[in-house]
Amino acid sequence: MADQQVGLTQVLERIDALLQASNRRRDQVLDIEQLARDAALPAETVHTLLDGGQVPQMEFSALVRQRFAQLRASRLRQKGEQREPYSLREIGESFGLTGAALSAWGNAERNVRPSVEAVAGIERFYGVPRGFLYARPDEALADALRPVLEALEDSADPYAVLAARHPGVKGLTLRRFLTLPEQEAQVVQQTVEALDRLLHEDRADDAGP
């Protein structure tokens, strides 16, 4: 399973390593529109982040409004032969807020800020994790990419998975690792993963706030 603490850069590095091992390209496995729906991000933001670019930081209220609009536009319900967004009234009434009140902060009227209760209520309504509406774009995209990474790891050979997770370890060492008894292999893997975490922490400390 993909590490839930691994950020976007590391997720993409692992995906690229697994794709290289299987002679495939990103455009053969990454669906930009699907990633945009899963992350509730504009497709152009997904493109920018995948290309290694930066997106402007947004104030909390603006970020929540944008994510809510994307979420509502991408999580549609079936009505007859058509699919349409849930109404603001339906969403708001699910947690005790009127559609008008939800519309007021959704449209940034009268400088109304989204309450913690409203944000949590919307997340419950759509069945998304707590914090989904205010996650940074890179965090949201990393979460959307994790199922892709897990699928690639499930279909790859163990050597490719280990090489993708620990690119600094030499290939010969990894091949010898695969011949170890299961219990010894688990100890070695836990040790490598612990060292890997420490390395990322050191890099984060060096980068500063």
C-alpha positions in Angstrom: 0.0 0.0 0.0 1.2 3.5 -0.8 2.5 5.5 2.2 -0.2 8.1 3.2 2.6 10.4 4.5 4.4 10.6 1.2 4.0 13.9 -0.6 3.4 14.7 -4.3 7.0 14.7 -5.3 7.7 11.3 -3.8 4.5 9.8 -5.2 5.4 11.0 -8.7 9.0 9.7 -8.4 7.7 6.3 -7.5 5.2 6.3 -10.3 7.8 7.4 -12.8 10.2 4.6 -11.6 7.5 1.9 -12.0 6.6 3.2 -15.4 10.2 3.2 -16.5 10.6 -0.3 -15.3 7.6 -1.4 -17.5 8.5 0.8 -20.5 5.4 3.0 -20.1 4.8 6.7 -20.0 2.7 8.9 -17.7 0.2 9.7 -20.4 -0.6 5.9 -20.7 -1.7 5.6 -17.1 -2.6 9.1 -15.9 -6.1 10.4 -16.8 -5.9 14.2 -16.2 -9.7 14.7 -16.1 -10.2 11.8 -13.7 -7.4 13.1 -11.4 -9.0 16.6 -11.5 -12.4 15.0 -10.5 -10.9 12.9 -7.7 -8.9 15.8 -6.3 -11.6 18.4 -6.9 -9.0 20.6 -8.7 -9.1 22.4 -12.1 -7.6 20.3 -14.8 -5.0 23.1 -15.5 -3.9 23.0 -11.9 -3.4 19.2 -12.2 -1.3 19.8 -15.4 0.8 22.4 -13.7 1.5 20.2 -10.6 2.3 17.2 -12.7 4.8 19.3 -14.8 6.6 20.3 -11.5 5.1 23.8 -11.5 3.8 25.8 -8.6 0.2 27.1 -8.1 -0.6 30.3 -6.2 -1.4 29.9 -2.6 -5.0 30.7 -1.7 -6.6 32.2 1.4 -8.6 29.7 3.4 -12.1 30.9 2.4 -11.1 31.2 -1.3 -9.6 27.7 -1.2 -12.7 26.1 0.3 -15.0 27.9 -2.1 -12.9 26.7 -5.1 -12.7 23.1 -3.8 -16.5 23.1 -3.0 -17.3 24.3 -6.5 -15.1 21.7 -8.1 -16.5 19.0 -5.8 -20.1 19.9 -6.6 -19.4 20.0 -10.3 -17.7 16.6 -10.4 -19.8 14.6 -7.9 -23.1 14.4 -9.8 -26.3 12.5 -9.1 -28.4 10.6 -11.6 -31.7 12.2 -12.4 -33.6 10.3 -15.0 -31.3 10.0 -18.0 -29.2 13.0 -17.0 -26.6 13.7 -14.3 -26.7 16.9 -12.4 -25.2 18.6 -9.3 -26.9 18.3 -5.9 -28.7 21.5 -5.1 -27.4 23.8 -2.5 -30.6 23.3 -0.5 -30.1 19.6 -0.4 -26.4 19.9 0.7 -27.1 22.6 3.3 -30.1 20.9 4.8 -28.1 17.7 5.4 -26.3 19.6 8.2 -28.8 22.3 9.2 -27.9 25.1 6.9 -30.2 26.7 4.4 -29.4 26.7 0.7 -29.3 30.6 0.8 -26.8 30.6 3.5 -24.6 28.1 1.7 -24.9 30.1 -1.4 -23.8 33.3 0.4 -20.4 32.0 1.4 -20.1 29.8 -1.7 -20.3 33.0 -3.8 -18.3 35.1 -1.3 -21.2 37.3 -0.6 -21.0 39.9 2.2 -17.5 38.5 3.1 -19.2 35.5 4.7 -16.6 32.9 5.8 -17.3 29.2 5.7 -17.8 27.8 9.2 -16.0 24.7 10.5 -19.4 23.0 10.8 -20.3 23.9 7.2 -17.0 22.6 5.9 -17.4 19.3 7.9 -21.0 19.0 6.8 -20.1 19.3 3.1 -17.4 16.7 3.5 -19.8 14.3 5.2 -22.4 14.9 2.5 -20.0 13.9 -0.3 -18.3 11.2 1.7 -14.8 12.7 1.3 -12.1 12.6 4.1 -12.0 15.3 6.8 -9.9 18.2 5.6 -10.6 17.5 1.9 -12.0 21.0 1.2 -9.0 22.8 2.6 -6.1 20.5 1.5 -3.4 22.2 -0.5 -3.6 21.4 -4.2 -0.4 19.3 -4.0 -1.8 17.3 -1.1 -5.1 16.8 -2.9 -3.3 15.6 -6.1 -1.0 13.3 -4.1 -4.1 11.7 -2.5 -5.7 11.2 -6.0 -2.5 9.7 -7.3 -2.1 7.1 -4.5 -4.6 4.6 -6.0 -2.7 4.8 -9.3 0.6 4.2 -7.4 -1.0 1.2 -5.6 -2.3 -0.3 -8.8 1.2 0.0 -10.4 2.8 -1.6 -7.3 0.3 -4.4 -7.3 1.1 -5.3 -10.9 4.9 -4.8 -10.7 7.5 -7.3 -9.6 8.9 -6.9 -6.0 12.3 -5.7 -7.3 10.7 -2.8 -9.2 8.5 -1.8 -6.2 11.5 -1.8 -3.9 13.6 0.1 -6.4 10.9 2.7 -6.8 10.5 3.2 -3.0 14.2 3.3 -2.3 16.0 4.7 -5.4 19.2 5.2 -3.4 19.7 1.5 -2.8 21.8 -0.3 -5.3 20.2 -2.8 -7.6 22.5 -5.7 -6.5 21.5 -5.0 -2.9 17.8 -5.2 -3.7 18.3 -8.5 -5.6 20.0 -10.0 -2.6 17.3 -8.7 -0.4 14.7 -10.7 -2.4 16.6 -13.9 -1.5 16.4 -13.3 2.3 14.1 -15.4 4.5 10.8 -13.6 5.1 11.5 -12.6 8.7 14.9 -11.2 7.9 13.5 -9.4 4.8 10.9 -7.7 7.0 13.5 -6.4 9.4 15.7 -5.1 6.6 12.7 -3.4 4.9 11.6 -1.8 8.1 15.1 -0.5 8.7 15.3 0.9 5.2 11.9 2.6 5.5 12.9 4.1 8.8 16.1 5.5 7.3 14.1 6.8 4.3 11.8 8.7 6.7 14.7 10.2 8.5 16.2 11.3 5.2 13.0 13.1 4.2 12.8 14.7 7.6 16.4 16.0 7.2 15.7 17.4 3.8 12.6 19.1 5.1 14.6 20.6 8.0 17.3 21.8 5.6 14.6 23.4 3.4 13.4 25.4 6.4 9.9 26.8 7.0 
